[in-house]
Amino acid sequence: MKDANFSQANLSGSLFDECDLSGTIFNKTDLSFTNFTTAYNYSIEPELNNLKKAIFSIHGLGGLLDKYGIKIV
């Protein structure tokens, strides 16, 4: 799913199973109840998207903090 554009899409309840989401755009996207547990290489801005009750693995938290320039070790 590289370089997909999900701007303004309703993906509520979706499952991104083993998906490489590099270059994918999430902008004003409804991601509530979406499962990103095994997804990787995503960058999602929580302020611009609905992430209510979305599921992430601890290894993917960097994809939610990219814009802050925080280094997670």
C-alpha positions as CSV (number, residue, x, y, z in Angstrom):
1,M,0.0,0.0,0.0
2,K,2.9,2.3,-0.5
3,D,2.1,5.9,-1.5
4,A,-1.7,5.5,-1.2
5,N,-3.8,8.6,-0.5
6,F,-6.5,8.1,2.1
7,S,-7.3,11.8,2.5
8,Q,-10.9,12.3,3.8
9,A,-11.6,8.6,3.6
10,N,-13.7,6.7,6.2
11,L,-11.5,3.7,7.1
12,S,-13.2,3.1,10.5
13,G,-12.7,-0.5,11.6
14,S,-10.1,-1.3,8.9
15,L,-7.3,-3.8,9.4
16,F,-3.9,-3.0,8.0
17,D,-2.3,-6.4,8.3
18,E,1.4,-6.6,7.5
19,C,1.1,-3.4,5.4
20,D,4.0,-1.3,4.4
21,L,2.4,2.2,4.5
22,S,5.5,4.3,3.5
23,G,4.5,7.4,1.7
24,T,0.8,6.9,2.4
25,I,-1.2,10.0,3.2
26,F,-3.7,10.2,6.0
27,N,-5.3,13.6,6.1
28,K,-8.7,14.2,7.7
29,T,-9.2,10.4,7.7
30,D,-11.5,8.5,10.0
31,L,-9.3,5.8,11.5
32,S,-11.4,5.1,14.5
33,F,-11.3,1.4,15.6
34,T,-8.6,0.8,12.9
35,N,-6.0,-1.9,13.6
36,F,-2.4,-0.9,12.8
37,T,-0.8,-3.6,15.0
38,T,1.3,-5.2,12.3
39,A,1.4,-2.2,9.9
40,Y,4.7,-0.4,9.5
41,N,6.4,2.7,7.9
42,Y,3.3,4.8,8.5
43,S,3.3,8.5,9.5
44,I,0.0,9.7,10.9
45,E,-0.7,13.1,12.4
46,P,-3.1,12.5,15.3
47,E,-4.3,16.2,15.2
48,L,-5.4,15.8,11.6
49,N,-7.1,12.4,11.8
50,N,-9.7,10.6,14.0
51,L,-7.8,7.9,15.9
52,K,-10.4,7.2,18.5
53,K,-9.9,3.6,19.7
54,A,-7.4,2.8,16.9
55,I,-4.9,0.1,17.8
56,F,-1.1,0.4,17.4
57,S,1.8,-1.7,18.5
58,I,4.4,-0.1,20.7
59,H,6.9,-0.5,17.8
60,G,4.7,1.7,15.6
61,L,4.4,4.7,18.0
62,G,7.2,6.5,16.1
63,G,4.8,6.8,13.2
64,L,2.5,9.0,15.4
65,L,5.3,11.2,16.6
66,D,7.3,11.8,13.3
67,K,6.4,15.5,13.0
68,Y,7.8,16.2,16.4
69,G,11.3,15.1,15.5
70,I,11.4,12.9,18.6
71,K,13.9,10.0,18.7
72,I,12.5,6.9,20.2
73,V,14.9,4.2,21.4
